[in-house]
Amino acid sequence: FDGMDLQLGPYFIFIFFIIFFKLELYFFSLVFLISLSSFCFLNYNSKVFIGNSGAYFISFLIAYLFIAQNNLITKISVEEIFLIMSIPGLDMFRVFLHRLIKKKNPFSGDREHFHHYLLQKYSLRKSQFFLLLINAIPFIVYQFYESISVLLLTFVFYFLLYFCLINNKDK
């Protein structure tokens, strides 16, 4: 994900809602929810983008919160943390392997990410809405069916969507 075109903002808002309700860090979460909502409004109107530094900083805070809470209080299970991070993680892993197979530098940029394929098929706003949905669905399903099968279904779900987009990108 990058900080342009409402990719990262809604995803971070989703995560801070989870932090608000699950970790009960109300003030901390509200500060970020208000800030990220303002950012999303400006980002939607192409006035600002979060950039690498902003994305790394917020990602670091989220990772620290998840690791610290898991080591100290365990209000969010390891499975839930995995599901929150699964779609971006699976996409990163798939692109990394794709670059290695193509004998490219695995750290170089390209347009092989899931959101790039979405943008080839759908409008920007539909793509971003769809991206937010596919990030939230595994976590939400896990809240109702606390089962390891949800983790496996997340892998299947992601790769099925990816292959559907790849096979239909020219149509």
Helices and strands as residue ranges (DSSP letters): H 8-18, I 19-23, H 26-44, H 51-72, H 78-101, H 114-121, H 124-144, H 148-167
